[in-house]
Structure formats: structure tokens, C-alpha cells
Amino acid sequence: MKKLILLFSLVLIMANRSAAGVAMYSGLIHEAELLICMEKPGLALERFKRAFSLETPLGKDLLNALICAYQAGDTVAFATMATALLKNGAFSDGCDFYRFFDKIDGPENKESYKQIWKRLVQVTPVHIDLSYRQAVKQLVQADQDVRHYFMDKQTGNYNAVGRDSLNTFDSLNTLRLKRLFETRGFPTEEKIGYDYSFPGNPAIYEIIIRHDRSWTNRKVLDSFFYQATREGKLSPTHYGYWKDQSYWAFDDSASSYQQTPFSHYGTDALVVINDTLYIHKYNGTEKDRINAARKEIYADALDEMAMKANYQFTHKYFRIIDGTYGVWDGMPDEETRKIRQEAYTTTDLKALRYQLAKKYGLKHD
């Protein structure tokens, strides 16, 4: 009995240690991203390095660290981040690193960094499960094939003739994805690589989840996603984005395995209208509840998300918030006015910048 108690205690310690590691990793990543917004790439890179010593990094974090290493003039760190990205298959499948890299602001010696990348491409083998990757991609392709079939029949509006068939097909696709999770493990980026080989994109299988319109089916996979997020295997923004879709579509506000009975994460706050970003400013009790829910999955607070989203919108080569902007062009004027009225103002964002500069002891400009 004592041995069982001791073993159980060790399991708890290991679980707590893992949770503590993910929490520390996430905290350092949030700091790094805020320092990027303060245009302090050297300080951001320091946070990234510390975070990566604790947990396996997500692709978006490696990509942001690579950019910071370039902007800070750190060739050693650049090579380290590049190697890690290449091992996960980054930029290996129709995704041009050089076109992406040319968009990044940085030192004049950009060509020397391109040469580092070119050399590493030649000597760095890809270490992912290619058969698992192919199995997931086949599910995604099947999702697309059936939609194109109905689009061809109905000049683009596949719901007009295919809704019932698609609902059935989506359910089967979700169950197939669940079976893959159960038999082959959770498909982390380290295991199956990046969507279109670009780090920072949503997961390869994201389109399957977004197309499934049954909350029963979504809930089948939700516990997998939640646990993966808590273990640092999935970006909190990705999980929050999927849950917010469910929240609005199915009125879901509770999940029994979560710590708090509230599943709105505020990722729907980011709206682009006519190439202008508006960020909804939650207030009061609603803001507190969303921040509590975000904290549970190690996501940043809403104010920090707002500052990061605003910065990324004008520096699109970074992947800080995973690109989950909603584009709402063509909305009625009254709805557009309401979005503008309820959004952060330029003054609000400047005030946030000042507060964060003070927090990190940096000069505010």
C-alpha cells in the first residue's frame, strides 16, 4: 500500500512539474511577444531561449525567435532556430522561405542569413512521422473533395444541395480523426509537421474541425484539444478559436473536464473591415471571466492580445496570435459603426504600450 501511495505521489509530482513547465514556458513566450511589440528583439530572443530550454517549442514561437535572432544579429541563435524548424519540415512543401524572409525588416546583411538557411537545408534531415502526416492530409483532402463536388453542382453554394450529405460526411471525418488520435497519439507539430509547411499556421487538421457543424462531434475531440493545450502541445489561440466557434454556434458554455465552467476566450475580438483592424474591448465582469478562462489554458490577457494583434497587423511576418483575424467586409453600416465604437482606440493602445514599457523598465516612445 505504501508503494502504491508513493507511486501515486510521484505521478502527481511529475504532472505538477509538467504543468509548471508549461506555465513557465507560456509566461516567457508572452513576455517575448510583448517585447517584440516594443521592438526589442534582443530581449525577446533571451526570453525565447529560456522558454525553449523548458518545453518543446511550438512552430510559431520558433519562427518568431528566428526573426528576432536575425533582427538582433545573432547568427548562432538563427542557426539553432532554423535547424529546429527544418527538423519539423518547415518550408519544405511548396512554401518559399526566401520570399517570406525578404519581407522581414532587419540588418543589411540579409544575404548571409539566407546562406545559413541554405546550408542548413542541405544537412538537416526532416524528423517527422510522414505516414501519419499523410493520413491526416488525406482526411483534409477528402473534406475538400466532397465540398468541391457540391460546389460544382451548385455554382459555389455547396450548402444548397449538399447540407445533409456534408453533415454525415463531416461526422465520419471527425470520428476518423479521433481514431487517428487514439491509435497514433496527438498529432503535434513535432510529430507531423506544419500545415503547408509554414510554422504558425493553424494545425493541418484545423479545416476538418471548422467544417464540422455538429457540437456532438466537436465535443468528441474537444477533450483531446484541451488536454493538448494544457500540456503545451497546441497553441492556446488555436484552442480558443475553435472553442469560440462552438460557443457562438452551439451555445456551449461548459466542459466538465475544464477547471472553470466558461469557454469563451475572446479570439472573436479581432475583426478586419476594409483593411482596418478593430479589436473589441471587453469590459467588467465579461472581461474578467474571459481572462480567467484564458489563464486556464496559459493564454495571455485580453489587453496583451490586443497589443500583439495590433502590432502583428502591421508586421505580418510575425505569427504572434496565429493569424485568427475575422474579415468582415461588406457589413451593414450600423454593425460597422458598433464595432468601431466598441473597439480599442489608438489612445487605449498607446496607454497599454506605456504600461508594458513601465513593467519591463523600458523607455517609452
Salt bridges, closest charged atoms under 4 A:
GLU31 OE1 - ARG47 NE 2.89
GLU33 OE2 - LYS60 NZ 2.81
GLU33 OE1 - LYS308 NZ 2.71
GLU46 OE1 - ARG47 NH1 3.51
GLU46 OE2 - ARG50 NH1 3.43
ASP61 OD1 - LYS60 NZ 2.94
ASP74 OD2 - LYS49 NZ 3.20
ASP93 OD2 - LYS137 NZ 3.31
ASP102 OD1 - LYS114 NZ 2.63
ASP129 OD2 - ARG184 NH2 3.47
ASP143 OD2 - ARG147 NH1 3.21
ASP143 OD1 - HIS211 ND1 2.88
ASP170 OD2 - ARG147 NH2 2.94
GLU182 OE2 - LYS178 NZ 2.58
GLU206 OE2 - ARG210 NH1 3.57
ASP222 OD2 - LYS243 NZ 2.97
GLU231 OE1 - LYS233 NZ 3.04
ASP252 OD2 - LYS243 NZ 3.02
ASP268 OD1 - HIS264 NE2 3.17
ASP300 OD1 - ARG294 NH2 2.55
ASP300 OD2 - LYS308 NZ 2.88
ASP303 OD2 - LYS287 NZ 3.15
ASP322 OD2 - HIS238 NE2 3.45
GLU342 OE1 - HIS280 ND1 3.54
ASP348 OD2 - LYS281 NZ 3.36
ASP365 OD1 - ARG353 NH2 3.05
